[in-house]
């Protein structure tokens, strides 16, 4: 993943050179603490995916599968490390302040976990310094906040970690239509569920869990459907976690979801694959649900409904891990973790 991310960021740097007509760093790792690049005009519309690299202390922003920004960050310090995993944005608060540490400002806060991990603007000393949150330069945090929505995907990775620790045992924390934690029952049975009234509008994301043998559809982080995924071959193997982003146009073969309509085109971003190095990120890929020779099957009515909600920029996360983090429906969100009383920086 690193090589592809750096190449995309380098392209952004070239664009910045033309725009600013002055010397700029040669690559994303040359950015100094607090510096960032932002070119939303490269992809004006579409779902947003944020990839946070803890070992590089960088954040890469994709919209509609195209890199539009890169920034320096400051993540959790030793003993308070930022957890790795695949998250969705659960809550947003423009003027958030810590109710743990001296009322410290955390502008443009975007919550990733109910136990206190978030993105927000803050001080960037050039090394990990927070209590677990991901600090961003204030102007970058504001720009990012303006284009994200609840339910957007945030991937936090660390190349120095063992591959088995890069993603939580369950990858998503779904919410209710009001943005509160949702207890999701374990998937099972042969019937599917579909209720778009639970979230009539918003961005759709799909999670394919081979561990659960189930497909989950969320809109704005709210579950609107799920169905069993039947594996038709005992020797089928898919290892790791890969994020797919749907592109424009159609393929030349019929869709597995609805054979009367054409298949979609996708770009793959491996998060855990080939030993966990993710070096194939950004390479052309095909969605697990669209490979004509793949031995999987979904309920036909569910598959057609799923086809109807897919649009360019839709994200599909395919993983061999369980999909949903277990949550207590009565659980209350914990305060966002940040600087302790002895650290004056927010």
MOBEL-V148128 format. One record per helix or strand of 3 or more residues. SS is the DSSP state (hx for helix, st for strand). FROM is the first residue (numbers start at 1). TO is the last residue. If there is no record, write none. Layout:
BEGIN
SS	FROM	TO
SS	FROM	TO
END
This chain:
BEGIN
hx	2	20
hx	28	30
st	36	38
hx	40	43
st	48	53
st	58	63
st	66	74
st	85	88
st	91	97
st	105	111
st	118	121
st	134	136
hx	138	147
st	153	157
hx	163	165
st	170	172
hx	196	199
st	204	209
st	214	219
st	222	228
st	241	254
st	262	272
hx	274	276
hx	300	309
st	315	319
st	322	324
END
